[in-house]
Amino acid sequence: MATYIVTFDLKKSGGNYAGLWSAIRGYTSSAQISPSSYGIETNDSAGAVFDNLEKYLERYDFLYVIELGKGLAGRGSDKANSWLQEHMEAV
């Protein structure tokens, strides 16, 4: 399985992004890393993940799907740190 960071900039204040949140949390495993990024694990390619999530975006929103490689440095919530450590070790 591949591990990705999904990061975004949602431009529409008060927009209805419930479908986006549901789609992100629907992957095999997911964890919120920051208010605008999630880690996910899936058998899908980065392009397939993007295609799945893009339909929930407004016209001027940004979204990137980045496949993780080896190596991790950072600081965040205990939950995010645990998720990243567990899934980075599997890469």
C-alpha positions in Angstrom: 0.0 0.0 0.0 1.1 3.6 -0.6 1.1 6.3 1.9 0.2 9.9 0.8 -0.1 13.4 2.2 -3.2 15.1 1.0 -2.8 18.9 1.4 -5.2 21.6 0.4 -6.1 25.3 0.4 -9.9 25.6 0.4 -10.8 29.1 -0.8 -14.5 29.2 -0.2 -15.1 30.3 3.4 -18.1 28.4 4.8 -18.1 26.1 1.8 -19.7 22.7 2.0 -16.8 20.3 2.0 -18.5 17.4 3.8 -18.0 15.2 0.8 -14.3 15.9 0.8 -13.9 15.1 4.5 -15.9 11.9 4.1 -13.9 10.8 1.0 -10.5 11.4 2.8 -11.6 9.5 5.9 -12.9 6.7 3.7 -9.4 5.5 2.7 -7.9 2.4 4.2 -6.3 4.4 6.9 -6.2 8.2 7.5 -5.1 10.8 10.1 -5.4 14.5 10.2 -1.9 16.0 10.2 -2.9 19.7 10.3 -6.0 21.7 9.6 -5.2 21.5 5.9 -3.5 18.2 5.5 -4.2 14.5 6.0 -2.2 11.3 5.8 -3.9 8.5 3.9 -3.0 4.9 3.0 -4.5 3.2 -0.1 -3.8 0.9 -3.0 -4.8 3.7 -5.4 -2.2 5.8 -7.3 -1.7 9.5 -6.4 -3.6 10.4 -9.6 -6.6 8.2 -8.7 -6.7 9.8 -5.2 -6.7 13.2 -6.7 -9.4 12.3 -9.3 -11.5 11.0 -6.4 -11.1 14.1 -4.3 -11.2 16.8 -7.0 -14.9 16.4 -7.5 -15.5 17.9 -4.0 -13.5 21.0 -4.7 -14.7 24.5 -5.6 -13.2 26.2 -8.6 -10.4 28.1 -6.9 -9.4 25.4 -4.3 -6.0 23.8 -4.4 -5.2 20.2 -3.5 -2.1 18.1 -3.8 -1.6 14.3 -3.3 2.1 13.6 -2.4 3.4 10.0 -2.0 5.6 9.6 1.0 9.1 8.1 0.8 11.5 7.3 3.6 12.4 9.9 6.1 10.3 11.9 8.5 11.0 15.0 10.6 8.5 17.2 12.2 6.3 18.1 15.2 2.6 17.8 15.5 -0.2 16.2 17.5 0.5 12.8 19.2 -2.1 11.2 17.0 -0.6 12.5 13.8 2.9 11.7 14.9 1.9 8.1 15.8 0.1 7.6 12.5 3.0 9.0 10.4 5.6 6.9 12.3 3.6 3.7 11.8 2.9 4.3 8.1 6.4 5.7 7.2 8.0 2.6 8.7 5.9 0.5 6.3 7.2 2.3 3.2 
